[in-house]
Amino acid sequence: MASSGKSNVVYAVRTAILLLALVIFLGNIMMWIIMPTDTYYNIWVPHLMAATNSTFFGIQGPIMMDFTFPILLIAVLGCFYLHLGKKENAVTKSSKARSLKFMRRPMIVKGFGIVTLTEIALFSMFIALCVWYFGGYLRHWFEQVHQRSSSKHEKVWQTKLDRVGIVTGVTGNLCLTFLFYPVTRGSSILPMLGLTSERSIKYHIWLGHLAMTLFTIHGSIYFIYWIITHRLSEALKWGDNYVSNIAGEISLLCGLVMWITSYPKIRRKMFELFLYTHYLYIFFMIFFILHIGIGFACIMLPGFYLFVMDRYLRFLQSRNKARLVSARLLSCNTVELNFSKSPGLSYNPTSTIFINVPSISKLQWHPFTIISNSNLEPQKLSVLIKCEGNWTRSLYDMLSSPSPLHRLEVAVEGPYGPAATHFLRHDTLVMISGGSGITPFISIIRELIFLNSTLKCKTPKIILISAFKNSSHLSILDLILPTHSSHTPTSNSCNLDLQVEAYVTREKGQHKDQMAKPRTLWFKPEACDMPITPALGPNSWLCLAAIISSSFAIYLMLLGVFTQYIVYPIDQNTNMLYSYTKKGSASMMFLCFSVVVAASTVFLWNKKRNAEEAKQVQDIDDSGTSGSTSNSSFDQDDLEMESLPLQSIIKSVNVHYGQRPNLRRILLEIKESRVGALVSGPKKMREEVAAICSSGQADNLEFESFSFTW
């Protein structure tokens, strides 16, 4: 009873935090709506300026109060919300009642892929906001056209063209405001909404296309305007007390390069080109801020601020070399990497880590789905990597080389994943995978094994439908169940109802020459190779809240001193006399400095705490290696795994050769009231399952698509 009462209190507090964050966000959206109106300029702005007439922040103060502070406050509230969520037990997190099911029903929209009604509604509202923003500003500035055209000695239509150009750029800034949230991997805002960075990347793509379309139109209009008014020399001016045209052109050029190389065909065929050109975002943002001035840039500052913070924390984590213990080479050009991790590092199923191998590329970081379970395998973190690209091919060739490899230097970032899972709400889980799409399902199955055997939860029936090109890929099925150790349940203690249907589409029967046993490589980690630990410790969300709060406080302090003693004596709060370039450059330096100080302090404090636990893990790993090349904590697991013939797994599955699964028949024949249709695989497979779930022929199906990385 006491535990139940405590859980109810935690749930009530989390609900209150969520409602408060929602109210603050709606207030922020209201500011966007009211901003392009006469009410804002004629009534609100004078009152805001009078109420915040400070020599410490100038005009930047009210803009930060209206647009920057509310979002950072939401991020801090999100940290507390997620920290309290860790207090809830697995059953509570997984058994929430289904609500607004129809809003999650999938639809296939050309150009957007698989979307839900919720996504369509929110995106439509965002487009409506952009249209309102554009129309409101255009009306406001068109009212001043005659006065401006006479002062600049140009025709009215030319002045209107100038105003259309500036309004297009201002609307692009609205898109840029939300652009960085989906790619902030350690964000507290995304998981508070039930999202992850991996699943939100499509929003980044949509916003990027929209922003670059508007910025390109903005730049094109101004070049046309300068040509027809015989002022093309304006393109070469660096306005130190107003908009800098050269800075804007450099920013636009960087954006265009990123935009072109992100075209799907170019990204797939020349991924390295896409990856390296995307580092131009640094110059894009620097020159964008110098172009419009730091005052107006504060409108889009919170998203970029949180991204910079996340990016620096990832940099700090990546400085540590991960302790890679072993690698298992499968017969299907696939490798499983096994890292040592601290027991204090926990993650949810479908989580990913980013891996960098400096001997292949110092700049390339690739995401891979974690297949191990932090509860069943507290000292082991495993990922599965398929040889499908230049980077993965280089890694596989390096590991499969005849010459022995005693150590492989690897750096990691993460793990990143969902804040909670809700698989227990279903009666049946149908997991449909194509090729490498099976990786997230391995982690889900292992989590359900833990819930069933250790927590004695009632778990749903699982039907795993996996399609492979050839029979060599059947060796991946060996990885579905965790290897036996003191931490994993025995077959007698686990009552998981698991049915596996494997389809080999390009072969008529099993080829024995493709069924070679996996080969394990044991590494000899050095003392500097550390087990993977939580970057911000066991209370990572509270630490992140401290970083956000303290870094912003430091930023405000530095900005206030700079404005009071350097800017104000010259500018006198006119925002017209002091150099925009100096002010913007100083603000960017203050931002970076505050993030570095706050994040480094918290990270190093946690690093000292993690060092003791990491040393214990290293001692355990090394305790059984006297005169041996293997590590005792992994040794028996891997030897037992290698001794398992594939036939022992095939006995519990049905293997179908030379055919593809009839997904419509399989899904429609399931009669349970709550069926989760989980799909991870090629686009065509995901769209087929989405079409079945949205057809209305089976109301018991709930669609969920997973992005897979290996």
Secondary structure as the mmCIF struct_conf table of DSSP 4:
data_model
#
loop_
_struct_conf.conf_type_id
_struct_conf.id
_struct_conf.beg_label_comp_id
_struct_conf.beg_label_asym_id
_struct_conf.beg_label_seq_id
_struct_conf.end_label_comp_id
_struct_conf.end_label_asym_id
_struct_conf.end_label_seq_id
HELX_RH_AL_P HELX_RH_AL_P1 ALA A 2 ILE A 34
TURN_TY1_P TURN_TY1_P1 MET A 35 PRO A 36
BEND BEND1 THR A 37 THR A 37
HELX_RH_AL_P HELX_RH_AL_P2 ASP A 38 THR A 39
HELX_RH_PI_P HELX_RH_PI_P1 TYR A 40 TRP A 44
HELX_RH_AL_P HELX_RH_AL_P3 VAL A 45 ALA A 51
TURN_TY1_P TURN_TY1_P2 THR A 52 THR A 52
TURN_TY1_P TURN_TY1_P3 THR A 55 ILE A 59
HELX_RH_AL_P HELX_RH_AL_P4 GLN A 60 ILE A 63
HELX_RH_PI_P HELX_RH_PI_P2 MET A 64 THR A 68
HELX_RH_AL_P HELX_RH_AL_P5 PHE A 69 GLY A 85
TURN_TY1_P TURN_TY1_P4 LYS A 86 LYS A 87
BEND BEND2 GLU A 88 GLU A 88
HELX_RH_AL_P HELX_RH_AL_P6 ALA A 90 SER A 94
HELX_LH_PP_P HELX_LH_PP_P1 LYS A 96 ARG A 98
HELX_RH_3T_P HELX_RH_3T_P1 LYS A 101 ARG A 104
STRN STRN1 PRO A 106 VAL A 109
TURN_TY1_P TURN_TY1_P5 LYS A 110 PHE A 112
STRN STRN2 GLY A 113 THR A 116
HELX_RH_AL_P HELX_RH_AL_P7 LEU A 117 PHE A 142
TURN_TY1_P TURN_TY1_P6 GLU A 143 GLN A 144
HELX_RH_AL_P HELX_RH_AL_P8 VAL A 145 LYS A 152
TURN_TY1_P TURN_TY1_P7 HIS A 153 HIS A 153
HELX_RH_AL_P HELX_RH_AL_P9 VAL A 156 LEU A 179
TURN_TY1_P TURN_TY1_P8 PHE A 180 PHE A 180
BEND BEND3 TYR A 181 TYR A 181
TURN_TY1_P TURN_TY1_P9 PRO A 182 VAL A 183
TURN_TY1_P TURN_TY1_P10 ARG A 185 GLY A 186
BEND BEND4 SER A 188 SER A 188
HELX_RH_AL_P HELX_RH_AL_P10 ILE A 189 MET A 192
TURN_TY1_P TURN_TY1_P11 LEU A 193 GLY A 194
HELX_RH_AL_P HELX_RH_AL_P11 SER A 197 ILE A 228
TURN_TY1_P TURN_TY1_P12 THR A 229 HIS A 230
HELX_RH_3T_P HELX_RH_3T_P2 LEU A 232 LEU A 236
TURN_TY1_P TURN_TY1_P13 ASP A 240 ASN A 241
BEND BEND5 TYR A 242 TYR A 242
HELX_RH_AL_P HELX_RH_AL_P12 ASN A 245 THR A 261
TURN_TY1_P TURN_TY1_P14 SER A 262 SER A 262
BEND BEND6 TYR A 263 TYR A 263
HELX_RH_AL_P HELX_RH_AL_P13 PRO A 264 LYS A 269
HELX_RH_AL_P HELX_RH_AL_P14 PHE A 271 THR A 277
HELX_RH_3T_P HELX_RH_3T_P3 HIS A 278 LEU A 280
HELX_RH_AL_P HELX_RH_AL_P15 TYR A 281 ILE A 292
HELX_RH_AL_P HELX_RH_AL_P16 ILE A 294 ALA A 297
TURN_TY1_P TURN_TY1_P15 CYS A 298 MET A 300
HELX_RH_AL_P HELX_RH_AL_P17 LEU A 301 SER A 318
TURN_TY1_P TURN_TY1_P16 ARG A 319 ARG A 319
BEND BEND7 ASN A 320 ASN A 320
STRN STRN3 LYS A 321 ALA A 322
STRN STRN4 LEU A 324 LEU A 330
TURN_TY1_P TURN_TY1_P17 SER A 331 ASN A 333
STRN STRN5 THR A 334 SER A 340
STRN STRN6 LYS A 341 LYS A 341
TURN_TY1_P TURN_TY1_P18 PRO A 343 GLY A 344
TURN_TY1_P TURN_TY1_P19 PRO A 349 THR A 350
STRN STRN7 THR A 352 ASN A 356
TURN_TY1_P TURN_TY1_P20 PRO A 358 ILE A 360
BEND BEND8 LYS A 362 LEU A 363
STRN STRN8 HIS A 366 THR A 369
STRN STRN9 ILE A 370 ILE A 370
BEND BEND9 SER A 372 SER A 372
TURN_TY1_P TURN_TY1_P21 SER A 374 LEU A 376
TURN_TY1_P TURN_TY1_P22 PRO A 378 GLN A 379
STRN STRN10 LYS A 380 LYS A 386
BEND BEND10 GLY A 389 GLY A 389
HELX_RH_AL_P HELX_RH_AL_P18 ASN A 390 LEU A 399
BEND BEND11 SER A 400 SER A 400
BEND BEND12 PRO A 402 SER A 403
STRN STRN11 ALA A 411 TYR A 416
BEND BEND13 ALA A 419 ALA A 419
HELX_RH_3T_P HELX_RH_3T_P4 PHE A 423 ARG A 425
BEND BEND14 ASP A 427 ASP A 427
STRN STRN12 THR A 428 GLY A 434
HELX_RH_3T_P HELX_RH_3T_P5 GLY A 435 ILE A 438
HELX_RH_AL_P HELX_RH_AL_P19 THR A 439 SER A 453
TURN_TY1_P TURN_TY1_P23 THR A 454 THR A 454
BEND BEND15 LEU A 455 LEU A 455
STRN STRN13 LYS A 461 PHE A 468
BEND BEND16 LYS A 469 ASN A 470
HELX_RH_3T_P HELX_RH_3T_P6 SER A 471 LEU A 479
BEND BEND17 ILE A 480 LEU A 481
HELX_LH_PP_P HELX_LH_PP_P2 PRO A 482 HIS A 484
TURN_TY1_P TURN_TY1_P24 SER A 486 HIS A 487
BEND BEND18 THR A 488 THR A 488
HELX_LH_PP_P HELX_LH_PP_P3 PRO A 489 THR A 490
TURN_TY1_P TURN_TY1_P25 SER A 491 SER A 493
STRN STRN14 LEU A 498 VAL A 504
TURN_TY1_P TURN_TY1_P26 THR A 505 ARG A 506
BEND BEND19 LYS A 508 GLY A 509
HELX_RH_3T_P HELX_RH_3T_P7 LYS A 512 GLN A 514
HELX_LH_PP_P HELX_LH_PP_P4 ALA A 516 PRO A 518
STRN STRN15 ARG A 519 TRP A 522
TURN_TY1_P TURN_TY1_P27 ALA A 527 CYS A 528
STRN STRN16 ASP A 529 MET A 530
STRN STRN17 ILE A 532 ILE A 532
TURN_TY1_P TURN_TY1_P28 ALA A 535 LEU A 536
TURN_TY1_P TURN_TY1_P29 PRO A 538 ASN A 539
HELX_RH_AL_P HELX_RH_AL_P20 SER A 540 PHE A 562
HELX_RH_PI_P HELX_RH_PI_P3 THR A 563 VAL A 567
HELX_RH_AL_P HELX_RH_AL_P21 TYR A 568 ASP A 571
TURN_TY1_P TURN_TY1_P30 GLN A 572 ASN A 573
BEND BEND20 ASN A 575 TYR A 578
HELX_RH_AL_P HELX_RH_AL_P22 TYR A 580 SER A 623
TURN_TY1_P TURN_TY1_P31 GLY A 624 GLY A 624
TURN_TY1_P TURN_TY1_P32 SER A 626 GLY A 627
BEND BEND21 THR A 629 SER A 630
HELX_RH_AL_P HELX_RH_AL_P23 SER A 632 SER A 643
BEND BEND22 LEU A 644 LEU A 644
HELX_RH_AL_P HELX_RH_AL_P24 LEU A 646 ILE A 650
TURN_TY1_P TURN_TY1_P33 LYS A 651 SER A 652
STRN STRN18 VAL A 653 TYR A 657
BEND BEND23 GLY A 658 GLY A 658
HELX_RH_AL_P HELX_RH_AL_P25 LEU A 663 LEU A 668
TURN_TY1_P TURN_TY1_P34 GLU A 669 GLU A 669
BEND BEND24 SER A 673 ARG A 674
STRN STRN19 VAL A 675 SER A 680
BEND BEND25 GLY A 681 GLY A 681
HELX_RH_AL_P HELX_RH_AL_P26 LYS A 683 CYS A 693
TURN_TY1_P TURN_TY1_P35 SER A 694 SER A 694
BEND BEND26 SER A 695 GLN A 697
TURN_TY1_P TURN_TY1_P36 ASP A 699 ASN A 700
STRN STRN20 LEU A 701 SER A 705
#
